[in-house]
Structures are given as C-alpha cells and as structure tokens.
Amino acid sequence: MQNCDDIILKNLRKRIFVTSVKRGAVHWASAYSSLEILYSLYVRGVLKIDKENLNDAARDRFVLSKGHAAIGMYAVMEYVGILEENEMETFLTPGTRLSAEPCKRDLPWVEASSGSLGHGLPIGLGMALSQKIKGSERKTYVLVGDGECQEGSVWEAAFAASAHKADNLTVILDCNGLQKMNSTEETMNTVNWRAKWEAFGWQVDEVDGHDVNALCRILGESNQKDRPRIVIAHTVKGHGVPTMENDASWHFKIPKKKEMQSICRELEITEEL
Amino acid sequence: MQRAFMGKLLEIAEKDSNVIEILADSGSNLDELFRRNFPGRLLNFGIAEQNAIGVSAGMAMSGFVPFVFLQGAFIAYRAMEFIRDDLCFHNANVKLIGQGSGLALSGLGPSHHTTEDIGVLRNLPGLCIISPATPIQVRECTEYIYGINGPCYMRIGMNGEHEYFDDDYSLPSCGFDIFGSGKKILIISTGSILEEVVPASDILNNHGIETTVINLFQIKPFNSSALLNKIEELSPEYIVTVEEHQVGSGIGNMLSDAIERAGKTYSIISIGFDDTFAKGYNETQHNVRVENEIDAEGIARRVENGYSKGI
C-alpha cells in the first residue's frame, strides 16, 4: 500500500510533467531527482519557516542553486500554498511569476535567484555567516547538482565555509550522476564525492535521496561543531518515470509520441497532452 | 585614496553595526585597523573573488552592508557574472571598492591594470559607478555610496594622488566638478588622472589655448543632460576626453554617444587606450603615463597637435 507521501509525490510528478509539456519546457528529469528533497524541506517541515510570514528574519534559508529544478519547487510550493492555487498553470505564459529558473524579483520568497550554476553556494554561505554573526539559531540549506560541482566557485565556497566554520550550513548534493550531455563521471571524472568534500574539511553524510523519511531524519540533524556539512543524496535523474530514469538525454528532450504514451502510462496521466 | 576611503569607512562602521568589510586576500594595514576596531566584522575569503562577491550578496540579503575591497581588475573581469547575477539582479546593497584603478598598479602590467572596468561594468543594470579623482573626493564618495540602497562600484587609486579640493568640499549633485573657465578647449576626465589633466590645462593656458577641465566622478547613472548643458554653456571649440581606460567603452564613448543622441555636434579628441593595452612597466604610475602619452605634457602635446591641425 502506498503511503501518503508517495501519493502526494506522484501527483506532484504529474503536475510537473503536464505543466512542462504544455509549455514545451524541459528539465523535468532534473526536477524529479530533487523532488523528495524539496518535499522534505517544505512539506515535511525540515525547513523552519513561517508560511504566513516568509520574510521573518528568524527563518531557515534555502537556496536552490540548481535553478533548473525550479518547476519541482513550484509544484511543492503550490501544494503547500506558498504559490497561489493553480498558479502552475501560468508557467511561462505572459505576465507569469514562474520562470524556468527561479527569480526573486517576481517571487520574494525565493531566497536567491539562480540559473547560472555555481552561484547558490557562495550566496548561501553569506546567509549562513550572517545568521552566525547575528547569533541566530537558524540554518541555511543549499541544493546543488553534482554536475554543478564542476564550477570553480563551488570549491571557492567550499574552502571558505570550512575556514569560516559555517556549522549552520548544509549543502544537499543531488547526486544523480548525469549532466546535460553525458554522465558526470565520463565528463569530468567526478567520482568519490565523499573524499573530495572531506578533504575540504566538511562533515559528509549520505542518504537515499528518494527516501523521504531518511532525508527528513538526516537533514534535521545538526552539524558537528565548526564544520559545514554536505549531505550526498543519491538520486536517479527522472526518478519515478522508468522511461526517463538514468538517461542523460532527458535533461532537455521533448518526448516523441511513443515516448509520451509510455511516460503518461507510467505517471498515470489520463488527460490528452 | 585608500587611506581616505578607510577613514570614512571607520566613521560609517562606528555608526552602523551592519557595515562589514569583505576582502579576498586584498587588504593592507588599513584593513587591520578595521579588524581591530570592529572584531568579527572583517571577513577575508582568500584568493577567490567570485565567492567573495557571492557571499557579500548573501550577507546583503540578510541585512548587512558589505564593503568589498578588492583590486579593481579582479572585481570587474574575474567576478563580472557574480556582480551581474548576485548583486545587480538582486539589487543587493553591496559596495564594491576597486583599488588600483587605471594604471595605479603600474609595474605589474596589464593583468593588474584596470583599464576596461568602466566598459565592462557600465553595461550592468542598476549598478552605480563612481570614479573619484582625489582623496577628499574619495571620502565624500564613500559616504555617497553608503547612502545608496543598491550595488555600487567605486574605483580608486592607491598612489598618494594630488589633492584639488578643500577639506569642506561636498559632492555636487550634477556628478562633475569644474576647474577654470577657458573657452577654447574643454577637457573631461575621470579618476586620478585629474592630476595630469590639471597641469596639462596649465600648459595649454600658458600657450594661449584657454582651457576648462571637468572632472566626471559619477559614471553611472550618467547625468548626461547636466553635462551637455554645461558643454553648451561653455561652447568650446574642442572637447577632449582623457581617461586611463579604453576610449571605446569609457567616458570618451559615453560622451560621444550622449552628444549624438542629443543631436549636437562637437569636435572631440579622445585620449586613452584605443583598443590596446598600456605600454611599459615602471614602478611609478606617472612614468607609465609618460610612456603612453597620457601624462600632463603628453596630453597637452596631443591636444595642441589636434588643435593646430584643426582636427
């Protein structure tokens, strides 16, 4: 029997796919690898925010550094009521607030606009250090992709977070092993994440990135004193849709008719797309 | 100029506990003074300019007012996308202080010359750009950019620049200062090269070519209407722009563009770097200016040549 989380997540997957296909948008496979992470943060309450007062200075911060998972974040935010009811319908239509990469200009609750990779971790580090200087107990979370970690600025921030003892900073690494053109390993030999981050002085945890209970448990833990933390979330790009799983081409592919039929069957979508 | 900046920053930081200083291994003894006076409010992020700018954005979004003190070349070129995405697109209240503007780091060569920063950064939406000429003007500009709620870039020299203002000087709202009232030549310059331009105007005046000098310290927003009104009032025979910068993207270009848009016609001589890097390596900024003919005598010579040939 499916539990409540699974049913909600399946509906969110449908919502993401249907919305994307209607607008000819891509990147849903990236959103699917991050979906349980976003769900744990915003629906299961890992992130300490007041939905009635999203500007509250005493809030946890979350920066979506892999901005192309925005549609996944929108689906979650629509579900929790931070977006307006059915606002996903406006995605990429004239006058919408919903860009394919999140923009703070139009969505004030977005902590930082993203799109160009390698920006979210430096910004998140700035937020975490600000919380520390102000004596706040709140934390900062940053979601980065494993392909994104090829950007040099990620490692500039990795040095800095360690040197500045940002023990209220948690990076969640969406480790799906794929990037636009190929696997991350074949592209840039990005193996052994644990050793890399440990070498920079970070606390490293690992988790099944699609296990909501495990994610909630580990993301809710505190960091070791004086150490920034990375949670390596092992994920599957396109998770939940066997046709797309672990296939790099779905980073930007528009499905053909036959593929569309398979995907709709797998997602139990009955409406005509 | 660095001393003038730090003197004012210490004053501001004393009054506003949200003011912090960020370095990327880029400070001096003056910054140690900030660290001593305000423990915990000076953060050094090592030789990593992109991260320093990104962190400053995150801190500004959390209520701090970061003053990021870096070499101008490494701000404008290395971290440009971080200024665009993290500061400008978020209208983050971060003050970038670029030291070593123009040829101030003369002996280190073009890698350290900040001769394209205006061109690179003036394209960015919402970024205020200030280019003061003297230590007292730096002091006043520091207060000015602190008062702006948004990203600012102030480029400053570092070689004990000559002072042309009195201690009670305050910034004119038009964005520029005027020296002299000669009718034949109007020289418009920006930054510390004013210390070559004013002596150049003395040489020209002595040769009977009456010259006025305008020091344009506010690059962006560019108050072109005030400048064009002043030009019309002076109606010089020639306008000369002088900058330690590429003329194609600096104030030479800005002025030509403004004049053209206003439908006016003036003869303009643009002095600076014309699609080339600076020549020469020397311990003094003045000597490199001499090699590139942008010292007082070089400027005067070039203006006189142009003037006599009727260019």
Boltz contact constraints between the chains, C-beta under 6 A:
constraints:
  - contact:
      token1: [A, 113]
      token2: [B, 89]
      max_distance: 6.0
  - contact:
      token1: [A, 116]
      token2: [B, 85]
      max_distance: 6.0
  - contact:
      token1: [A, 119]
      token2: [B, 54]
      max_distance: 6.0
  - contact:
      token1: [A, 119]
      token2: [B, 85]
      max_distance: 6.0
  - contact:
      token1: [A, 119]
      token2: [B, 86]
      max_distance: 6.0
  - contact:
      token1: [A, 122]
      token2: [B, 51]
      max_distance: 6.0
  - contact:
      token1: [A, 122]
      token2: [B, 54]
      max_distance: 6.0
  - contact:
      token1: [A, 122]
      token2: [B, 55]
      max_distance: 6.0
  - contact:
      token1: [A, 123]
      token2: [B, 54]
      max_distance: 6.0
  - contact:
      token1: [A, 123]
      token2: [B, 57]
      max_distance: 6.0
  - contact:
      token1: [A, 123]
      token2: [B, 58]
      max_distance: 6.0
  - contact:
      token1: [A, 125]
      token2: [B, 55]
      max_distance: 6.0
  - contact:
      token1: [A, 126]
      token2: [B, 55]
      max_distance: 6.0
  - contact:
      token1: [A, 126]
      token2: [B, 58]
      max_distance: 6.0
  - contact:
      token1: [A, 126]
      token2: [B, 59]
      max_distance: 6.0
  - contact:
      token1: [A, 127]
      token2: [B, 58]
      max_distance: 6.0
  - contact:
      token1: [A, 127]
      token2: [B, 62]
      max_distance: 6.0
  - contact:
      token1: [A, 130]
      token2: [B, 59]
      max_distance: 6.0
  - contact:
      token1: [A, 130]
      token2: [B, 62]
      max_distance: 6.0
  - contact:
      token1: [A, 130]
      token2: [B, 64]
      max_distance: 6.0
  - contact:
      token1: [A, 153]
      token2: [B, 50]
      max_distance: 6.0
  - contact:
      token1: [A, 153]
      token2: [B, 51]
      max_distance: 6.0
  - contact:
      token1: [A, 156]
      token2: [B, 48]
      max_distance: 6.0
  - contact:
      token1: [A, 156]
      token2: [B, 50]
      max_distance: 6.0
  - contact:
      token1: [A, 156]
      token2: [B, 51]
      max_distance: 6.0
  - contact:
      token1: [A, 157]
      token2: [B, 51]
      max_distance: 6.0
  - contact:
      token1: [A, 160]
      token2: [B, 45]
      max_distance: 6.0
  - contact:
      token1: [A, 160]
      token2: [B, 51]
      max_distance: 6.0
